[in-house]
Amino acid sequence: MFNRLKSAFSSLVKAIGDAVTQRELTEDDVNKLLGEFEERLIEYDVALDTAEALISELKAKLIGVKVPRFSDNDYVKALVRDTLMNLLSSIPDVDFDEFIKGVKKRPIVLLFLGPNGYGKTTTIAKLTNMLLKRGMSVVWAAADTYRAGAVEQLEGHAAKLGVRVIKHPYGSDPASVAYDAIEHAKARGISVVMIDTAGRMHTDRNLMEELRKVHRVSSPDASIFIVDALMGNDAVDVARTYSKYIPIDFVVVTKVDAYVKGGVILTLLYELKKPIIFLGTGQGYDDLIKFNKLDFINKLLE
């Protein structure tokens, strides 16, 4: 994963190491090194604002730098790692298991957001599979009441996992579906309610107001936005629009197994300032890996 972004950082570390073996870096040296690096960042889906912020941080650290003798590139890697950590310091790492354990009320309510095709339904199934293995009970709310086939898609996954779907006829009020699912869970002692929502174009103001109502009625413990990595920075723009209407608590990035560029991960962290909790790496219910900011940074510098 992220092979192209990793190659950009690898090339930068080598270039810095080669340059400072002769002398300390001047401002002209740094501008040349970072100009080439910035071009590669943008090519690999790092948004311009994110790239410029990273370049600015690196420039401040690199001008006049001297690398200790016989240090190979370890010193340079540590410098770049510290710069990335500083850039992303305001974003907490969230362990989903610990978050779930920390919610004392029942049912726990999770609201899932994102356009159609981003992998929202599959992510709901994956997280349900994870919670079922931990001995928790789950019910789903089919709150996408307009898209043909949306309920049937949920029911297909639900049948495989053995969970119930609360649904209303197509065209019904999505907020009422969410409400009924929560009441169903309360009455039967079910641990978690997962609410699937409509995902039409983010420019559809009626949809956004509808989602805002679902959020208000359900009072979720977390709103989880699903990002399709293959959409690149377009997905970040969509997430920004959603966040104007509904607070986003966590992010899950899907289709990462097919995404070699890597830059959208860095952009999401910097632009949204929200924790990424999982990366989707396939269609299987176990194809979900926990995301950790430091692990991600270390992988970029391997």
C-alpha positions as CSV (number, residue, x, y, z in Angstrom):
1,M,0.0,0.0,0.0
2,F,1.0,3.6,-0.6
3,N,3.9,2.6,-2.7
4,R,4.1,5.8,-4.7
5,L,4.0,8.1,-1.7
6,K,6.6,5.9,0.0
7,S,8.8,6.3,-3.1
8,A,8.5,10.1,-2.9
9,F,9.6,10.2,0.8
10,S,12.4,7.6,0.1
11,S,13.7,9.8,-2.7
12,L,13.6,12.9,-0.5
13,V,15.5,11.3,2.3
14,K,18.2,10.0,-0.1
15,A,18.5,13.4,-1.8
16,I,18.8,15.2,1.6
17,G,21.4,12.7,2.8
18,D,23.4,13.0,-0.4
19,A,23.3,16.8,-0.3
20,V,24.4,17.2,3.4
21,T,27.4,14.8,3.0
22,Q,29.2,17.8,1.5
23,R,28.1,20.7,3.5
24,E,25.2,22.2,5.4
25,L,22.1,22.9,3.4
26,T,21.5,26.4,2.1
27,E,18.1,27.9,1.4
28,D,18.7,27.4,-2.3
29,D,19.5,23.7,-1.7
30,V,16.4,23.2,0.3
31,N,14.1,25.0,-2.2
32,K,15.4,22.8,-5.0
33,L,15.0,19.6,-3.0
34,L,11.5,20.4,-1.7
35,G,10.3,21.8,-5.1
36,E,10.8,18.4,-6.7
37,F,9.3,16.7,-3.6
38,E,6.2,18.9,-3.7
39,E,5.6,18.0,-7.4
40,R,5.6,14.3,-6.5
41,L,3.3,14.8,-3.5
42,I,0.7,16.5,-5.6
43,E,1.1,13.8,-8.3
44,Y,0.3,11.2,-5.7
45,D,-2.9,12.8,-4.4
46,V,-1.6,15.0,-1.6
47,A,-3.8,18.2,-1.8
48,L,-2.0,21.5,-2.5
49,D,-2.7,22.9,1.0
50,T,-1.4,19.8,2.7
51,A,1.7,19.6,0.5
52,E,2.5,23.3,1.1
53,A,2.1,22.9,4.9
54,L,4.4,19.9,4.9
55,I,7.0,21.7,2.7
56,S,6.9,24.8,5.0
57,E,7.6,22.6,8.1
58,L,10.4,20.7,6.3
59,K,12.0,23.9,5.0
60,A,12.2,25.4,8.5
61,K,14.0,22.2,9.8
62,L,16.3,21.7,6.8
63,I,18.0,25.0,6.2
64,G,21.4,24.9,7.8
65,V,21.1,21.3,8.9
66,K,24.2,19.2,9.4
67,V,24.0,15.4,9.5
68,P,26.3,13.7,12.0
69,R,29.1,11.6,10.4
70,F,28.4,7.9,9.8
71,S,24.7,8.3,10.6
72,D,23.5,7.0,7.2
73,N,20.0,8.3,6.5
74,D,18.6,7.5,10.0
75,Y,19.1,11.1,11.1
76,V,17.3,12.4,8.0
77,K,14.5,9.9,8.4
78,A,14.0,11.0,12.1
79,L,13.9,14.6,11.0
80,V,11.2,13.9,8.4
81,R,9.3,11.7,10.8
82,D,9.2,14.4,13.4
83,T,8.0,16.9,10.8
84,L,5.1,14.7,9.8
85,M,4.2,14.0,13.5
86,N,4.2,17.8,14.2
87,L,2.1,18.4,11.1
88,L,-0.5,15.9,12.3
89,S,-0.2,16.4,16.0
90,S,-3.7,17.7,16.5
91,I,-5.3,14.5,15.2
92,P,-5.8,11.9,17.9
93,D,-5.4,8.1,17.3
94,V,-8.6,6.3,18.2
95,D,-8.7,2.6,18.9
96,F,-12.2,1.5,17.9
97,D,-12.3,-1.3,20.4
98,E,-11.4,1.1,23.2
99,F,-14.0,3.6,22.0
100,I,-16.8,0.9,22.0
101,K,-15.7,-0.2,25.5
102,G,-15.8,3.4,26.7
103,V,-19.5,3.9,25.7
104,K,-21.5,2.8,28.7
105,K,-25.0,3.4,27.5
106,R,-26.9,0.9,25.4
107,P,-27.6,0.7,22.6
108,I,-24.4,2.3,21.1
109,V,-25.5,4.2,18.0
110,L,-23.3,4.4,15.0
111,L,-24.2,6.6,12.0
112,F,-22.6,5.8,8.6
113,L,-22.2,8.6,6.0
114,G,-20.8,8.7,2.5
115,P,-21.8,8.6,-1.2
116,N,-23.1,5.5,-2.9
117,G,-20.3,3.3,-4.1
118,Y,-17.7,4.3,-1.5
119,G,-18.1,1.0,0.4
120,K,-20.5,2.1,3.2
121,T,-22.6,-1.0,3.3
122,T,-19.6,-3.4,3.2
123,T,-17.9,-1.4,6.0
124,I,-21.1,-1.7,8.1
125,A,-20.9,-5.5,7.5
126,K,-17.2,-5.6,8.4
127,L,-17.6,-3.7,11.6
128,T,-20.6,-5.8,12.5
129,N,-18.6,-9.0,12.0
130,M,-15.9,-7.6,14.3
131,L,-18.4,-6.7,17.0
132,L,-20.2,-10.1,16.7
133,K,-16.9,-11.9,17.3
134,R,-16.6,-9.8,20.5
135,G,-19.9,-11.2,21.7
136,M,-22.0,-8.0,21.0
137,S,-25.4,-8.0,19.4
138,V,-26.1,-5.7,16.4
139,V,-29.2,-4.4,14.5
140,W,-29.1,-2.3,11.3
141,A,-31.3,0.6,10.3
142,A,-32.0,0.8,6.5
143,A,-32.2,4.6,6.5
144,D,-31.5,4.8,2.8
145,T,-35.2,4.8,1.8
146,Y,-34.9,6.1,-1.7
147,R,-32.2,4.2,-3.7
148,A,-33.6,1.2,-5.4
149,G,-32.0,-2.0,-4.0
150,A,-30.5,-0.3,-1.0
151,V,-32.5,-2.3,1.5
152,E,-32.0,-5.5,-0.4
153,Q,-28.2,-4.9,-0.4
154,L,-28.2,-4.6,3.3
155,E,-30.4,-7.6,3.8
156,G,-28.0,-9.7,1.7
157,H,-25.1,-9.0,4.1
158,A,-27.4,-9.2,7.1
159,A,-28.5,-12.7,6.2
160,K,-24.8,-13.9,6.0
161,L,-24.0,-12.3,9.4
162,G,-27.3,-13.2,11.2
163,V,-28.4,-9.7,12.1
164,R,-31.8,-8.1,11.7
165,V,-32.5,-5.1,9.4
166,I,-35.2,-2.6,10.5
167,K,-36.8,-1.1,7.4
168,H,-39.7,0.9,6.2
169,P,-41.2,1.1,2.7
170,Y,-39.2,3.0,0.1
171,G,-39.9,6.7,0.3
172,S,-40.4,6.7,4.0
173,D,-38.8,9.2,6.4
174,P,-35.2,8.0,7.0
175,A,-35.2,9.5,10.5
176,S,-38.2,7.4,11.5
177,V,-36.3,4.2,10.5
178,A,-33.3,5.2,12.6
179,Y,-35.7,5.9,15.6
180,D,-37.5,2.6,15.2
181,A,-34.2,0.7,15.1
182,I,-33.0,2.3,18.3
183,E,-36.3,1.6,20.1
184,H,-36.1,-2.0,18.8
185,A,-32.6,-2.3,20.3
186,K,-33.7,-0.8,23.6
187,A,-36.6,-3.2,23.9
188,R,-34.5,-6.3,23.1
189,G,-31.2,-5.4,24.9
190,I,-29.2,-5.2,21.6
191,S,-25.8,-3.7,22.1
192,V,-25.3,-1.7,18.9
193,V,-27.4,0.1,16.2
194,M,-25.8,0.8,12.9
195,I,-27.6,3.3,10.6
196,D,-27.0,3.1,6.9
197,T,-27.9,6.4,5.1
198,A,-28.5,7.7,1.6
199,G,-25.5,8.6,-0.4
200,R,-26.6,10.7,-3.3
201,M,-24.5,13.6,-4.6
202,H,-23.1,15.8,-1.7
203,T,-24.3,18.8,-3.7
204,D,-27.9,17.7,-3.0
205,R,-29.0,20.1,-0.3
206,N,-32.2,18.2,0.4
207,L,-30.1,15.1,1.1
208,M,-27.9,17.0,3.5
209,E,-30.8,18.3,5.4
210,E,-32.3,14.8,5.5
211,L,-29.0,13.5,7.0
212,R,-29.0,16.3,9.5
213,K,-32.4,15.2,10.7
214,V,-31.3,11.6,11.0
215,H,-28.4,12.7,13.0
216,R,-30.6,14.9,15.3
217,V,-33.1,12.1,15.8
218,S,-30.6,9.3,16.4
219,S,-28.1,11.3,18.5
220,P,-25.3,8.9,17.4
221,D,-22.3,8.1,19.7
222,A,-20.2,8.4,16.5
223,S,-20.7,9.5,12.9
224,I,-18.4,7.5,10.7
225,F,-17.6,8.9,7.2
226,I,-16.6,6.4,4.5
227,V,-14.0,7.5,2.0
228,D,-13.1,5.7,-1.3
229,A,-9.4,6.0,-1.6
230,L,-9.6,5.6,-5.4
231,M,-11.5,8.9,-5.6
232,G,-8.4,10.8,-4.5
233,N,-8.9,14.4,-3.4
234,D,-12.5,14.5,-4.7
235,A,-13.4,12.3,-1.7
236,V,-11.8,14.9,0.6
237,D,-14.0,17.6,-0.9
238,V,-17.1,15.4,-0.4
239,A,-16.1,14.9,3.2
240,R,-15.7,18.6,3.8
241,T,-19.2,19.2,2.4
242,Y,-20.8,16.5,4.6
243,S,-19.0,17.9,7.7
244,K,-20.7,21.3,7.2
245,Y,-24.1,19.6,7.9
246,I,-23.2,16.6,10.1
247,P,-20.3,16.4,12.5
248,I,-17.9,13.7,11.4
249,D,-16.2,11.8,14.3
250,F,-14.2,9.1,12.6
251,V,-13.1,8.1,9.0
252,V,-12.8,4.7,7.4
253,V,-10.9,4.6,4.1
254,T,-11.9,1.8,1.7
255,K,-10.3,0.1,-1.3
256,V,-6.8,0.8,0.0
257,D,-5.6,-2.5,-1.4
258,A,-6.0,-1.1,-4.9
259,Y,-4.7,2.3,-4.1
260,V,-0.9,2.8,-4.7
261,K,-0.7,6.6,-4.6
262,G,-1.3,7.0,-0.8
263,G,-1.6,10.8,-0.7
264,V,-5.3,10.9,0.1
265,I,-4.6,9.4,3.6
266,L,-2.2,12.3,4.4
267,T,-4.6,14.8,3.0
268,L,-7.6,13.4,5.0
269,L,-5.7,13.6,8.2
270,Y,-4.5,17.2,7.7
271,E,-7.6,18.6,6.1
272,L,-10.3,17.0,8.2
273,K,-8.4,16.8,11.5
274,K,-10.4,13.6,12.2
275,P,-9.0,10.2,13.2
276,I,-9.0,7.5,10.6
277,I,-9.9,4.3,12.5
278,F,-9.8,1.6,9.7
279,L,-8.5,0.9,6.2
280,G,-10.6,-1.4,4.0
281,T,-8.4,-3.8,2.1
282,G,-10.8,-6.1,0.3
283,Q,-14.4,-7.4,0.0
284,G,-14.2,-10.0,2.8
285,Y,-15.6,-9.3,6.2
286,D,-12.2,-9.6,7.8
287,D,-10.5,-7.3,5.2
288,L,-10.3,-4.4,7.7
289,I,-7.1,-3.2,9.4
290,K,-6.7,-0.7,12.2
291,F,-5.2,2.6,11.3
292,N,-2.5,4.2,13.5
293,K,-1.0,7.5,12.6
294,L,2.6,6.6,13.7
295,D,2.5,3.3,11.9
296,F,1.4,5.1,8.7
297,I,4.3,7.6,9.0
298,N,6.8,4.8,9.7
299,K,5.6,2.9,6.6
300,L,6.2,6.0,4.5
301,L,9.8,6.1,5.7
302,E,10.6,2.3,5.5
